[in-house]
Amino acid sequence: MWRLAGKVAGATAGAALLLIAIGWRAAQADGGAGADVVVESRQLNIGGAGIDVNLSAGHLDLAPAKVFAWVTRAAKAVSLYYGGFPVTRAEVDVHPAEGRDGVFHGFTFLPRTGILTTRIAVGEHTTEAELENDWMMTHELVHMAFPGMADEHHWIEEGIATYVEPIARAQDGQIPVTSVWQQLVEGLPKGEPEAGDEGLDHTHTWGRTYWGGAMFCLLADVGIRRATRNRMGLQDALRGILAARGTMEVDWTIEHALEIGDKATGTDVLMKLYEKMKASPAPVDLGQLWKELGVVPADGTVTFRDDAPMAAIRRAITEAPRAKLAPVGP
């Protein structure tokens, strides 16, 4: 079992990333002869988990401590969002990439060791600012907090990671709340259905997989909050799934996951929304949604209107959670 993640520019880039992932898995994931040489390791104890971070041989302009701090920030954000790190033990393998800068080729999978692993590349000339602004490490760790799905439901795995990542970082104070909504304003139109769309389960384009999945999450978040008078949201549903041991270590049906999420919030929002979007285009009037939430796009950023009908829901989505999840068992 393994899952490929990381936003890519299109089908050609996605196919290339898939081949890279397959190659890395075959040569390295199980400690074969092609495995990278680890030059420095550190165990992070965050959110009730032991996370082994391994830095492979290769040059980086940054000190290793900056790399470990980057992984720490991502793990803290995920732990805050879920009330604890999704699993009790995980591994992050960081691979320097010669002549490049930035973070790329991230994917998360379950190797034969049974330890969920994120493998990710960092360019040798990556700056500290690039690591501080990076979204991919958090995106990858979010994947650990949801069960494996059949291929036709890959959109919910990527949609959750795309939606939760900036919210988790904002809740931890790593990015401003305006950044969360600006990303949604810019990204969600890419998830709208186009001609010939057959719903999220049957339309496997990049836009529908990542941003269509994120749109499902936003609609679910708003729907749950409306149904519970803003007492609960998608975060509570995802915590409920995790509390039922719904991690990437196991494969579930989408119906089972959504039913558990609905049970956690005392609603039927997730299952009803899935029935609506799984096999039909179900376009969304994003302009009207922004108006009701009090999100005002302007000149590459957003401002907020606190007199909007659902302004309280907008604020609640990015507020740091107060309740914590029960400890994750072995």
N, C-alpha and C positions, 0 to 999 in steps of 0.2 A: 504494500500500500504506500502510495506517495502522492503528493500534491504539488503541482507547479504553481508558483505565484509570481507577482511582479507585473506592473503595467507595461505593455509594449505598444509600439506604434501601429501595428497592423498584423495581418495574417502571416506575411513573410517573416517579420521579426519574431512573431510568436512561434513559428515553426523552428526558427533557428534556436530560440531559447529552449524549446522542447528538446532538441537534439543535444544541446549543451547539458541540460539536466540529466538526460539519459546517459550520456557519456560520463559525467561526474558520478552518477549513481553506480554505474557498472564498475568503474575503476577505483572509487574511493569509499563509497558509503559503507561497505562491509570490510574495510581495512585490507583490501587487496594490495597487489604489488604496485599499483599505480597511485596509492594513497599519498597525499601531501605530507611533507615533513613538518611537524608541529614544532615551532621554536619557542613559543611561550603560551602558557595556559593560566587561567584563573577561574576559580569557582565563585560565582555570584550567588549570594543567599538573599533572594528577593521574593516577597509574597508567599513565603512558605515553601519555596522551591530552591533546589540547588541547580544552577545553570552553569555548565562547563563551557567556557569560551576559549576556543583554540585558535591561535594565530599561526598561520602557515608561513613557511619560509618565503622570503621575497622582501624587497625594499619598500618601506613606507617613509615618507618625509615626516610623518607624525610619530610621536612616541607611542608605544603600545598602550600606555595608560589612557590615551585619548580614545583609542579603540574600545577599551573596556568600559570607559565612561559612556560612550555612545550606546553600547549594548545595555548598560545599566539604565540609561534614561528610557529606552524603549520598554524594557522589562518592568520598570516602575509604572509607566503609563498603562500598560496592559494589566498589571496587578491592581491598580487603582480602579480601573473600569470594571473588572470582574470580581473585585473583592478578594483577590488572591491570584497568584500565577496559575494558569490553567492546569498544569501538571506538577508533580513533585520533583521531577527531574527532567532536564532538557539539555540540549547541546547546541552551541552556535559555532560554526566553523567559518573563519574569516580568511579569505584568500587574496593576498596582494596581487594587483594586476599591473604589469610593467607598462610604463609610458602613458598611463591614463589617470584621470581624476574622477571623483564621484563614486557613487554606490550603484551596483547593478548586478544582474543575474542572481537575484535572490529566489530561493525556493525552499520549501519546507516539506519534509517527508518522514516516513517511519522506516528506518533500516532494520536489518535483522537483529541489531542490538536491542531493539525494543524501546529505544530512547528517541523521542521526537527530536529531530535535528533540522536546524536552519543552516543552509549553506549560502554564502553571500560573498561577492567580490567587492574589493575596495581598491580604487586606483592608487598607484604609488604616490601621486602628487595631490591626493585629496587633502583639503584644508580642514582645519577644525570647524570653521563656519559651515562647510558642506556637511559634515557629520551632524552638527547641531540642527541643521535644517532638513536633514534626511527624514523621509517618511517610510522608506522601504523596510527598515528593520522592525519598526512597530507593526507594519502591515503583515510581515511574515509571522511574528509572534502571535498576532491575533488569530491566525489560521489554526494554531494549536487548540483554541478554545471552542471548536465546533467539530462535530463528527464528520467523517468522510461520507461523501455523497456519491450516488451514481453519476455518470458523466453528464446526463441531461440536466442535472441539478448543480452543475459547477458554478452557475451564476450566483447561487446563494452563498457559496463559500467565498467567492471573490467579492460579491456585493457587501457582505458583512465586513470583510477586511478593509474594503475601500471606505465604507461608511464609518466604522468604529475608529479607525486609525486617527484621523484628525480630532475627533471628539475626545478620545482618550488622552491625546497629547495636550489638548486645551484644558481638560479637567486637571491635569497635572501641572498646569501653568507653563508648559513648554512653548505653546504658540497662542496668539490671541484668539478670542472667540470669533472676531471678524474673519480670521483666516479660514475657520471651519466653514462658515456660510459662503465665503467667496469661492472656496473650492467646490462647494455644492452648486452654486450658481453657474460656475464655469463648466463643471463636469456633467451634471445631470442631463442637460440637453443631448449629450452624446449617447445617453441610454434610452432616448425616446424611440419608439418603433418606426421603422421605415416601411415602404411599400413591400408587400409580401410577407410581413412579419407574422409569425405563428405563435407568439407568446414566448415567455422566458424559457420554458422547457424545450422549445423546438427551434429557437433562433440563436445560434451560437456565434454571433459576431463579437468582436472585441467590445464594442460599445454596449451591447445588450448584456454581455457577461459581467463586465465590471460596473458600468454606470447604470444599466438597467437593474442589476442586483442592488446597487446602492439606493436607487429610487424606491425599490420595494422596501428597503429598510427605513427610509425616511417616512414613507407613507404608513408603514407599520408603527413607527415610533409615534407619529402624530395620532394615528388611530387608537393606539392603546391609551395614550394620554387623554384623548377625548372621552374614551369609554370609562376611564377610571377617575375622571375629574382631575387629571394631572398628578395623581398619586403614584402612578407607575408608567414605565415606558419600555421601549425595546431593550434597554439595558437590564431591566428586571427579568424579561423573558429569556435573554441570553444567559443571565446568571442562573436562572432555573434550569436551563439545558445543561449548563456546566455542572450544577449541583447534582444532576442525575447521571453524572459521569459521561456526558456527551462531549468528549474531547476527540481530537484527530486520531487518537489511538484506536478508535472503534469506527465501524461503518454502520450507519443508520439509514433508514428511509427518511425522506424529507417529511413525510406525513408524521412520523413518530417524533421528529425533532420539533416541528411546529406545534403539535398537540401538547408536548411538554411545555413549550414556551407559553402557549395559551393558558395552560393550567397554572403556571407561575403567576400570571397576571389576572387570573379569573375572568378572562375574556375569550372570544373566539376570533379575534382580529387577524391573527396570522393565517389561520386556515381559510378564512373567508377571502382574504387578500390573495392568497395563493390560488384559490379556485378562480378568481377573477383574472389573474395575470399569467397563469401557467400555459394556457393554450390560446390566448387572445391578445391582440396588440395592446389594448388598454392604455391609450395615450393619456398623459397627465398635463393639465393646464398649469404649467409651472409658474407662469406670471401671476395667476390668481393665488396659487399657494404661497408665493413670496409675499404677496400683498396681505394675506390673512395672517401670516407669521410675523409680519412687520420687518421683512428683509428688503432693503432698498438698494439695488445695484446702482453704482455710480462711479464712472471713471476708473475701472479696474479694481474697485474695492466695494465694500458694502457699508451702509449705515442701517440703523435700526429705528423703528417706530414702536414705542412702548404703548401706544394707544391702539395698536392693531388687535383684532379679535383674538388671535392666538399668540400674542406676544409672550404670555406667561409660559406657554408650551415651548416656544423657542428658547426662552431662558433656561427652562428646566432641562432641556436636552443636553446642554453643555455644563450644567452645574456639577461640581464634584459630588460624588455619591457619599452618603453618610453610613448606610448599612454595609456590613461586610458579609461575604459568603462564608459558609462553613468550610473548615479546612478540607483540602482535597486529599482523599485517602490514597493508599498505594495502588 
